Amino acid sequence: IVVFLPLNTTSLLQPMDQGVIASFKAYYLRSTFTQTIRTTEKEGGPTRKEFWKVFNIYHAVKNIGEAWNEVKQSNFNGV
């Protein structure tokens, strides 16, 4: 039996989403967009569109690792 959860209820049903996962998502986005801006603003660097064409799973996993390391212990304690 497969039961689907109602839409947009993840943060209500999973309390970790409110703390740890939300912080992780914010750190991941910051890391990814910082990398985008840093790369595209170089003299003769790629455009943003070109940057996203070469952005791959390796880059995403690297940013995931950096973001996870930024999540503080106090976030885990508060959940």
N, CA, C and O atoms as a GROMACS GRO file, in nm:
protein
  316
    1ILE      N    1   0.085  -0.117   0.000
    1ILE     CA    2   0.000   0.000   0.000
    1ILE      C    3   0.090   0.123   0.000
    1ILE      O    4   0.182   0.134   0.081
    2VAL      N    5   0.063   0.214  -0.090
    2VAL     CA    6   0.136   0.340  -0.099
    2VAL      C    7   0.043   0.451  -0.055
    2VAL      O    8  -0.069   0.464  -0.105
    3VAL      N    9   0.091   0.532   0.038
    3VAL     CA   10   0.012   0.645   0.086
    3VAL      C   11   0.092   0.771   0.059
    3VAL      O   12   0.207   0.782   0.102
    4PHE      N   13   0.034   0.865  -0.011
    4PHE     CA   14   0.100   0.991  -0.040
    4PHE      C   15   0.065   1.094   0.065
    4PHE      O   16  -0.050   1.102   0.110
    5LEU      N   17   0.164   1.172   0.104
    5LEU     CA   18   0.142   1.278   0.201
    5LEU      C   19   0.083   1.399   0.130
    5LEU      O   20   0.105   1.418   0.011
    6PRO      N   21   0.008   1.481   0.202
    6PRO     CA   22  -0.046   1.602   0.141
    6PRO      C   23   0.068   1.695   0.097
    6PRO      O   24   0.177   1.693   0.154
    7LEU      N   25   0.042   1.776  -0.004
    7LEU     CA   26   0.142   1.869  -0.055
    7LEU      C   27   0.178   1.975   0.050
    7LEU      O   28   0.095   2.014   0.132
    8ASN      N   29   0.303   2.019   0.046
    8ASN     CA   30   0.354   2.128   0.130
    8ASN      C   31   0.338   2.103   0.280
    8ASN      O   32   0.315   2.197   0.355
    9THR      N   33   0.351   1.978   0.324
    9THR     CA   34   0.340   1.948   0.466
    9THR      C   35   0.471   1.892   0.522
    9THR      O   36   0.475   1.851   0.639
   10THR      N   37   0.576   1.888   0.442
   10THR     CA   38   0.701   1.828   0.487
   10THR      C   39   0.754   1.895   0.613
   10THR      O   40   0.791   1.828   0.709
   11SER      N   41   0.758   2.029   0.613
   11SER     CA   42   0.814   2.097   0.729
   11SER      C   43   0.728   2.080   0.854
   11SER      O   44   0.778   2.089   0.966
   12LEU      N   45   0.600   2.055   0.836
   12LEU     CA   46   0.513   2.033   0.951
   12LEU      C   47   0.527   1.892   1.006
   12LEU      O   48   0.519   1.871   1.127
   13LEU      N   49   0.547   1.796   0.917
   13LEU     CA   50   0.554   1.656   0.957
   13LEU      C   51   0.694   1.612   0.998
   13LEU      O   52   0.711   1.515   1.072
   14GLN      N   53   0.794   1.683   0.951
   14GLN     CA   54   0.933   1.649   0.981
   14GLN      C   55   0.999   1.767   1.052
   14GLN      O   56   1.044   1.860   0.985
   15PRO      N   57   1.005   1.766   1.183
   15PRO     CA   58   1.058   1.881   1.256
   15PRO      C   59   1.202   1.915   1.222
   15PRO      O   60   1.243   2.030   1.237
   16MET      N   61   1.281   1.816   1.177
   16MET     CA   62   1.421   1.848   1.142
   16MET      C   63   1.426   1.944   1.025
   16MET      O   64   1.522   2.019   1.010
   17ASP      N   65   1.321   1.944   0.940
   17ASP     CA   66   1.319   2.034   0.825
   17ASP      C   67   1.317   2.179   0.870
   17ASP      O   68   1.365   2.268   0.800
   18GLN      N   69   1.262   2.203   0.987
   18GLN     CA   70   1.252   2.340   1.036
   18GLN      C   71   1.386   2.392   1.085
   18GLN      O   72   1.406   2.514   1.087
   19GLY      N   73   1.476   2.307   1.124
   19GLY     CA   74   1.603   2.352   1.180
   19GLY      C   75   1.722   2.313   1.097
   19GLY      O   76   1.777   2.394   1.023
   20VAL      N   77   1.762   2.190   1.109
   20VAL     CA   78   1.885   2.142   1.047
   20VAL      C   79   1.877   2.148   0.895
   20VAL      O   80   1.968   2.201   0.830
   21ILE      N   81   1.771   2.094   0.838
   21ILE     CA   82   1.762   2.090   0.693
   21ILE      C   83   1.747   2.230   0.635
   21ILE      O   84   1.806   2.259   0.530
   22ALA      N   85   1.671   2.315   0.699
   22ALA     CA   86   1.655   2.452   0.651
   22ALA      C   87   1.789   2.526   0.652
   22ALA      O   88   1.821   2.599   0.558
   23SER      N   89   1.867   2.507   0.758
   23SER     CA   90   2.000   2.570   0.764
   23SER      C   91   2.091   2.514   0.656
   23SER      O   92   2.163   2.589   0.589
   24PHE      N   93   2.088   2.382   0.639
   24PHE     CA   94   2.169   2.318   0.536
   24PHE      C   95   2.135   2.372   0.397
   24PHE      O   96   2.224   2.401   0.318
   25LYS      N   97   2.007   2.384   0.369
   25LYS     CA   98   1.964   2.435   0.239
   25LYS      C   99   2.016   2.577   0.216
   25LYS      O  100   2.063   2.611   0.107
   26ALA      N  101   2.008   2.659   0.319
   26ALA     CA  102   2.056   2.797   0.306
   26ALA      C  103   2.207   2.800   0.282
   26ALA      O  104   2.254   2.877   0.197
   27TYR      N  105   2.283   2.719   0.354
   27TYR     CA  106   2.428   2.714   0.334
   27TYR      C  107   2.462   2.662   0.196
   27TYR      O  108   2.556   2.711   0.132
   28TYR      N  109   2.388   2.562   0.148
   28TYR     CA  110   2.412   2.506   0.015
   28TYR      C  111   2.388   2.612  -0.093
   28TYR      O  112   2.471   2.629  -0.183
   29LEU      N  113   2.276   2.681  -0.083
   29LEU     CA  114   2.247   2.785  -0.183
   29LEU      C  115   2.351   2.895  -0.181
   29LEU      O  116   2.395   2.942  -0.286
   30ARG      N  117   2.390   2.936  -0.061
   30ARG     CA  118   2.492   3.040  -0.051
   30ARG      C  119   2.622   2.995  -0.114
   30ARG      O  120   2.686   3.072  -0.188
   31SER      N  121   2.663   2.873  -0.087
   31SER     CA  122   2.787   2.820  -0.142
   31SER      C  123   2.781   2.812  -0.294
   31SER      O  124   2.876   2.849  -0.363
   32THR      N  125   2.670   2.763  -0.347
   32THR     CA  126   2.654   2.747  -0.491
   32THR      C  127   2.652   2.882  -0.562
   32THR      O  128   2.721   2.900  -0.663
   33PHE      N  129   2.577   2.976  -0.511
   33PHE     CA  130   2.568   3.105  -0.578
   33PHE      C  131   2.695   3.187  -0.560
   33PHE      O  132   2.730   3.266  -0.648
   34THR      N  133   2.765   3.170  -0.449
   34THR     CA  134   2.895   3.235  -0.432
   34THR      C  135   2.993   3.184  -0.537
   34THR      O  136   3.068   3.261  -0.597
   35GLN      N  137   2.991   3.053  -0.558
   35GLN     CA  138   3.077   2.993  -0.660
   35GLN      C  139   3.040   3.045  -0.798
   35GLN      O  140   3.128   3.073  -0.880
   36THR      N  141   2.912   3.058  -0.825
   36THR     CA  142   2.866   3.110  -0.954
   36THR      C  143   2.916   3.251  -0.976
   36THR      O  144   2.970   3.282  -1.082
   37ILE      N  145   2.897   3.336  -0.879
   37ILE     CA  146   2.937   3.476  -0.892
   37ILE      C  147   3.089   3.488  -0.904
   37ILE      O  148   3.139   3.563  -0.987
   38ARG      N  149   3.161   3.416  -0.820
   38ARG     CA  150   3.307   3.421  -0.822
   38ARG      C  151   3.361   3.378  -0.958
   38ARG      O  152   3.456   3.438  -1.009
   39THR      N  153   3.303   3.276  -1.018
   39THR     CA  154   3.351   3.224  -1.145
   39THR      C  155   3.314   3.316  -1.261
   39THR      O  156   3.396   3.339  -1.350
   40THR      N  157   3.193   3.367  -1.262
   40THR     CA  158   3.147   3.447  -1.376
   40THR      C  159   3.198   3.590  -1.376
   40THR      O  160   3.196   3.656  -1.480
   41GLU      N  161   3.243   3.639  -1.261
   41GLU     CA  162   3.292   3.777  -1.256
   41GLU      C  163   3.440   3.790  -1.290
   41GLU      O  164   3.493   3.901  -1.293
   42LYS      N  165   3.507   3.679  -1.314
   42LYS     CA  166   3.648   3.685  -1.353
   42LYS      C  167   3.660   3.744  -1.493
   42LYS      O  168   3.571   3.729  -1.576
   43GLU      N  169   3.770   3.811  -1.517
   43GLU     CA  170   3.797   3.868  -1.649
   43GLU      C  171   3.806   3.755  -1.751
   43GLU      O  172   3.888   3.664  -1.737
   44GLY      N  173   3.724   3.761  -1.853
   44GLY     CA  174   3.724   3.657  -1.955
   44GLY      C  175   3.659   3.527  -1.909
   44GLY      O  176   3.671   3.425  -1.977
   45GLY      N  177   3.592   3.530  -1.795
   45GLY     CA  178   3.528   3.409  -1.742
   45GLY      C  179   3.400   3.376  -1.816
   45GLY      O  180   3.355   3.454  -1.900
   46PRO      N  181   3.343   3.263  -1.785
   46PRO     CA  182   3.220   3.222  -1.854
   46PRO      C  183   3.101   3.308  -1.811
   46PRO      O  184   3.103   3.372  -1.706
   47THR      N  185   2.998   3.308  -1.894
   47THR     CA  186   2.873   3.373  -1.855
   47THR      C  187   2.802   3.281  -1.755
   47THR      O  188   2.842   3.166  -1.736
   48ARG      N  189   2.698   3.332  -1.694
   48ARG     CA  190   2.624   3.248  -1.599
   48ARG      C  191   2.561   3.128  -1.669
   48ARG      O  192   2.557   3.018  -1.613
   49LYS      N  193   2.514   3.150  -1.789
   49LYS     CA  194   2.454   3.040  -1.864
   49LYS      C  195   2.559   2.933  -1.894
   49LYS      O  196   2.530   2.814  -1.882
   50GLU      N  197   2.680   2.974  -1.932
   50GLU     CA  198   2.788   2.879  -1.958
   50GLU      C  199   2.830   2.807  -1.830
   50GLU      O  200   2.861   2.688  -1.831
   51PHE      N  201   2.830   2.882  -1.719
   51PHE     CA  202   2.864   2.821  -1.590
   51PHE      C  203   2.770   2.706  -1.558
   51PHE      O  204   2.814   2.597  -1.520
   52TRP      N  205   2.639   2.729  -1.573
   52TRP     CA  206   2.541   2.626  -1.539
   52TRP      C  207   2.545   2.508  -1.634
   52TRP      O  208   2.505   2.398  -1.597
   53LYS      N  209   2.593   2.529  -1.756
   53LYS     CA  210   2.605   2.417  -1.851
   53LYS      C  211   2.714   2.319  -1.807
   53LYS      O  212   2.702   2.199  -1.832
   54VAL      N  213   2.820   2.369  -1.742
   54VAL     CA  214   2.929   2.280  -1.700
   54VAL      C  215   2.917   2.238  -1.554
   54VAL      O  216   2.992   2.152  -1.507
   55PHE      N  217   2.823   2.298  -1.480
   55PHE     CA  218   2.800   2.260  -1.341
   55PHE      C  219   2.744   2.118  -1.340
   55PHE      O  220   2.644   2.091  -1.407
   56ASN      N  221   2.808   2.027  -1.265
   56ASN     CA  222   2.766   1.887  -1.269
   56ASN      C  223   2.751   1.831  -1.128
   56ASN      O  224   2.760   1.904  -1.030
   57ILE      N  225   2.728   1.703  -1.119
   57ILE     CA  226   2.704   1.637  -0.991
   57ILE      C  227   2.825   1.652  -0.899
   57ILE      O  228   2.809   1.668  -0.778
   58TYR      N  229   2.945   1.645  -0.954
   58TYR     CA  230   3.065   1.661  -0.871
   58TYR      C  231   3.063   1.796  -0.800
   58TYR      O  232   3.089   1.803  -0.680
   59HIS      N  233   3.032   1.902  -0.874
   59HIS     CA  234   3.027   2.034  -0.813
   59HIS      C  235   2.918   2.040  -0.705
   59HIS      O  236   2.939   2.098  -0.598
   60ALA      N  237   2.803   1.980  -0.733
   60ALA     CA  238   2.693   1.980  -0.636
   60ALA      C  239   2.733   1.906  -0.509
   60ALA      O  240   2.706   1.953  -0.399
   61VAL      N  241   2.796   1.789  -0.524
   61VAL     CA  242   2.837   1.711  -0.407
   61VAL      C  243   2.942   1.785  -0.326
   61VAL      O  244   2.940   1.782  -0.203
   62LYS      N  245   3.033   1.852  -0.394
   62LYS     CA  246   3.135   1.931  -0.325
   62LYS      C  247   3.068   2.042  -0.243
   62LYS      O  248   3.105   2.066  -0.128
   63ASN      N  249   2.970   2.109  -0.303
   63ASN     CA  250   2.898   2.214  -0.231
   63ASN      C  251   2.814   2.157  -0.117
   63ASN      O  252   2.799   2.222  -0.013
   64ILE      N  253   2.761   2.038  -0.134
   64ILE     CA  254   2.686   1.973  -0.027
   64ILE      C  255   2.777   1.948   0.093
   64ILE      O  256   2.737   1.972   0.207
   65GLY      N  257   2.898   1.899   0.067
   65GLY     CA  258   2.994   1.875   0.176
   65GLY      C  259   3.029   2.002   0.250
   65GLY      O  260   3.033   2.003   0.373
   66GLU      N  261   3.054   2.108   0.176
   66GLU     CA  262   3.086   2.237   0.239
   66GLU      C  263   2.969   2.287   0.322
   66GLU      O  264   2.987   2.336   0.434
   67ALA      N  265   2.848   2.275   0.267
   67ALA     CA  266   2.730   2.323   0.339
   67ALA      C  267   2.705   2.242   0.465
   67ALA      O  268   2.671   2.298   0.570
   68TRP      N  269   2.722   2.110   0.457
   68TRP     CA  270   2.698   2.025   0.574
   68TRP      C  271   2.796   2.058   0.685
   68TRP      O  272   2.760   2.055   0.803
   69ASN      N  273   2.920   2.088   0.650
   69ASN     CA  274   3.021   2.123   0.750
   69ASN      C  275   2.990   2.255   0.819
   69ASN      O  276   3.038   2.280   0.929
   70GLU      N  277   2.909   2.339   0.756
   70GLU     CA  278   2.875   2.468   0.816
   70GLU      C  279   2.758   2.458   0.916
   70GLU      O  280   2.738   2.549   0.996
   71VAL      N  281   2.682   2.349   0.910
   71VAL     CA  282   2.570   2.334   1.004
   71VAL      C  283   2.628   2.318   1.145
   71VAL      O  284   2.712   2.232   1.169
   72LYS      N  285   2.582   2.402   1.234
   72LYS     CA  286   2.638   2.406   1.369
   72LYS      C  287   2.574   2.304   1.463
   72LYS      O  288   2.460   2.263   1.443
   73GLN      N  289   2.649   2.265   1.563
   73GLN     CA  290   2.599   2.170   1.662
   73GLN      C  291   2.477   2.224   1.734
   73GLN      O  292   2.389   2.147   1.773
   74SER      N  293   2.470   2.355   1.751
   74SER     CA  294   2.353   2.414   1.819
   74SER      C  295   2.225   2.389   1.741
   74SER      O  296   2.118   2.380   1.801
   75ASN      N  297   2.234   2.378   1.609
   75ASN     CA  298   2.114   2.345   1.529
   75ASN      C  299   2.064   2.205   1.565
   75ASN      O  300   1.944   2.184   1.580
   76PHE      N  301   2.157   2.109   1.578
   76PHE     CA  302   2.119   1.973   1.613
   76PHE      C  303   2.061   1.967   1.754
   76PHE      O  304   1.964   1.895   1.779
   77ASN      N  305   2.121   2.041   1.846
   77ASN     CA  306   2.073   2.040   1.985
   77ASN      C  307   1.934   2.100   1.997
   77ASN      O  308   1.857   2.060   2.085
   78GLY      N  309   1.900   2.193   1.910
   78GLY     CA  310   1.771   2.259   1.918
   78GLY      C  311   1.656   2.178   1.861
   78GLY      O  312   1.540   2.213   1.882
   79VAL      N  313   1.688   2.072   1.789
   79VAL     CA  314   1.580   1.995   1.724
   79VAL      C  315   1.516   1.901   1.822
   79VAL      O  316   1.424   1.828   1.785
   0.00000   0.00000   0.00000
